[in-house]
Amino acid sequence: MADILAPAEQEGTKAVLKTWLKKPGDSVRINDPVLELETDKVAVEIAATADGVLAEILIEEGADVEPGTVLGRIAESGVAVAAKESMQAVSAKPSAAAQKSQDTSQLPPGIRRLLDEHGLSASDVPVSGARLSREDILAEVERRAKAPVAGVTRVPHDTMRKRIADHLTRSLQTAPHVTAMFEADFSAIAAHRAAHKEAFAREGANLTFTAYFVAACVAAMKAAPAVNGRWFDDRVDIADDINIGIGTALGEKGLIVPVIHRAQTLSLLEIAQRLTQLTEAARAGKLTQADVQGGTFSISNHGVSGSLVAAPIIINQPQSAILGVGKLEKRAVVRDDTIKIRPMAYVTLTIDHRVIDAFQTNAWLTRFVETLETWPTDSNRITV
C-alpha cells in the first residue's frame, strides 16, 4: 500500500479536504490528481504517490486536515479493488403513531410545553418510536429551519468563506487595531505610468498603481522597520525581507492574498511583472502554496471597488500592519496658496498597537506618501 499524505507544511490555518477526485476502486497513475485540499488562501491538488488502485479513503470530504495526515491509500497492483460502499443514513419508517393525530392532553407536560414553544401541534411531528419524544420535536424544528423560506435565498458557506471568517475574527481578538489616515497626491505616479505603461506592457507587465504602492512600502519600511515585524510574547521579530501580500478579489468567493517576496530587491518593472503573474494565477485558481506563504505585510487596495476609506482594515495575522488605499478621485487642494485640481486618495495604515506606536505609524505613512508624490518621471526603479 502507498499512503496519500497531506502536505507537511501549510500557511496559517488547517486545510479542509474539499473534494475526492477519485473513488475507491478507481485506477490511478502516479502524479494523477486524486483529491483537492482547500485553506482560506489556496486550493491544492494532491497527486497519487504510486500506480495502482485507490483502495481506501480515510478522510471524508469536508473534514479538517492536519499537515502530514494520511488521507487515503493506493493498492499498488493492477487488480481492481472493489469500491467501498458509501454509508447512507436510512431513516426509520414513521410508525403508525406518526400517521395519526395524537391527543395533546395525554402528552407529558414537558412535551406539551416544547410543542407550544415552537408553535407546533402533535400532528405536525413525525414520530420515530412508540410515542412522541423530545428528540422528534427538535428534529422537526431543525428540519423546518433548513427548509426554504419564501423571499429568502440561502447561500451555504463554502470552506474559503468559513476560513476567512475564522481568520479575521481571530485577528480582531488577538491584536489591538489602530488606524491612521493620510492623503496622497497621485500626480507624479500618474504621469510616470502614462509615460511608461506601453514599454512595461512589451515586457509582459501591466503597470498598475499597485506596483507603485509596493515600491513605496519598501521605502517606508526604512522609516519604521517595526511595521515589518511580528509580535511574540517575549519579543518582536523584524524581518529583513519585505514580503508584501496583495489582497486580490475573487468575486463572490472572497479574496486571496498572493505575496511578492523580497520586494526590496525588485525594480518597478520586476514588481509589475510579478503582480501581473500573481493576479492572473489567482483569478484562474492556479496559485501555489509558495505564492501565498511568507507574507510580512499586506496591501488592501479597496478603492478599486469604490470606497474612499475603510477602517480598520483587519490585519492579516501574524503580521503587524496593513495598508489601505482608497478610491482615486480628482479633488481641489491648496498648493502654494492656490487651489489646484489633483488626483487624490486617502491611504491608511492599520497597526497592531502591541508592536507599533503612533510615532512609527505616522513616520511610515509620511515616507510612503512622500515616495509617491516625488516619484521621478524618468525612473523605473525603486528610489528611496
MOWO-V351666 format. One record per backbone hydrogen bond with DSSP energy under -1.0 kcal/mol. CO is the residue of the C=O (numbers start at 1). NH is the residue of the N-H. E is the energy in kcal/mol with one decimal. If there is no record, write none. Layout:
co = <CO;CO>
nh = <NH;NH>
e = <E;E>
This chain:
co = <2;4;4;15;16;17;19;23;26;28;29;32;34;34;35;36;36;37;38;42;44;46;46;48;52;53;54;56;60;63;65;66;69;71;71;72;73;73;74;75;75;95;96;103;104;108;109;110;111;112;113;114;115;116;121;122;127;133;134;135;136;137;138;139;140;141;142;149;158;159;160;161;162;163;164;165;166;167;168;169;170;171;176;178;180;182;184;186;187;188;189;190;191;192;193;196;197;198;200;200;201;206;209;210;211;212;213;214;215;216;217;219;220;220;224;225;226;228;230;235;237;242;243;243;244;245;248;250;251;254;256;258;260;262;263;267;268;269;270;271;272;273;274;275;276;277;278;279;280;281;282;289;291;297;298;299;300;300;301;302;302;303;307;315;316;320;322;323;324;325;329;331;333;335;338;340;342;343;344;345;346;347;348;349;350;351;352;352;357;358;359;360;361;362;363;364;365;366;367;368;369;370;372;376;380>
nh = <74;71;72;65;38;62;36;26;54;52;32;48;21;22;46;18;19;44;16;39;37;34;35;31;28;75;25;73;63;17;15;69;6;58;59;4;55;56;2;53;77;98;99;106;107;112;113;114;115;116;117;118;120;119;124;125;95;137;138;139;140;141;142;143;144;145;146;152;162;163;164;165;166;167;168;169;170;171;172;173;174;175;353;351;349;347;345;190;191;192;193;194;195;196;197;200;201;202;203;205;204;208;213;214;215;216;217;218;219;220;221;222;223;224;227;228;229;239;237;232;230;263;296;297;260;299;256;253;254;250;248;246;244;265;266;271;272;273;274;275;276;277;278;279;280;281;282;283;284;286;285;292;259;245;323;247;302;325;304;305;307;306;327;317;319;352;350;300;348;303;344;342;340;338;335;333;331;186;329;184;326;182;324;180;322;178;355;356;361;362;363;364;365;366;367;368;369;370;371;372;373;374;375;379;268>
e = <-2.8;-3.4;-1.1;-3.0;-2.4;-3.9;-2.6;-2.5;-2.6;-2.5;-2.4;-2.8;-2.2;-1.2;-2.7;-2.0;-1.5;-3.0;-2.2;-2.1;-3.1;-3.0;-1.3;-2.6;-2.7;-3.1;-3.0;-1.9;-1.7;-2.6;-1.5;-1.9;-2.4;-2.4;-1.5;-2.7;-2.0;-1.8;-2.5;-2.1;-2.1;-1.5;-1.1;-1.8;-1.8;-2.3;-2.5;-2.0;-2.3;-2.3;-2.4;-1.3;-2.7;-1.4;-1.7;-1.2;-1.4;-1.7;-2.4;-2.3;-1.9;-2.3;-2.3;-2.3;-2.4;-1.9;-1.6;-2.0;-2.1;-2.4;-2.6;-2.3;-2.5;-2.7;-2.7;-2.3;-2.3;-1.9;-2.1;-1.8;-1.4;-2.6;-2.6;-3.0;-2.2;-2.5;-1.9;-2.6;-2.1;-2.2;-2.6;-2.2;-1.7;-1.4;-2.3;-2.4;-2.2;-1.6;-1.1;-2.1;-1.8;-1.1;-1.9;-2.3;-2.0;-2.7;-2.3;-1.8;-1.7;-2.4;-1.9;-1.1;-1.2;-1.3;-1.7;-2.1;-2.0;-1.8;-2.3;-2.7;-1.8;-2.6;-3.2;-1.4;-2.9;-2.3;-2.2;-1.5;-1.2;-3.3;-3.2;-2.8;-2.0;-2.1;-1.6;-2.5;-2.6;-2.4;-2.3;-2.7;-2.2;-2.1;-2.6;-2.7;-2.0;-2.2;-2.6;-2.1;-1.2;-3.2;-1.1;-1.3;-3.0;-3.3;-2.5;-2.6;-1.6;-2.2;-1.4;-1.6;-1.0;-1.7;-1.9;-1.3;-2.1;-2.6;-2.4;-3.2;-2.6;-2.4;-2.9;-2.5;-3.6;-1.4;-3.2;-3.0;-2.6;-3.2;-2.5;-3.1;-2.9;-3.1;-2.8;-1.9;-2.0;-1.6;-1.8;-2.3;-2.3;-2.7;-2.1;-2.4;-2.4;-2.4;-2.0;-2.4;-2.6;-2.4;-2.3;-1.7;-2.6;-1.5;-1.0;-1.3;-1.7>
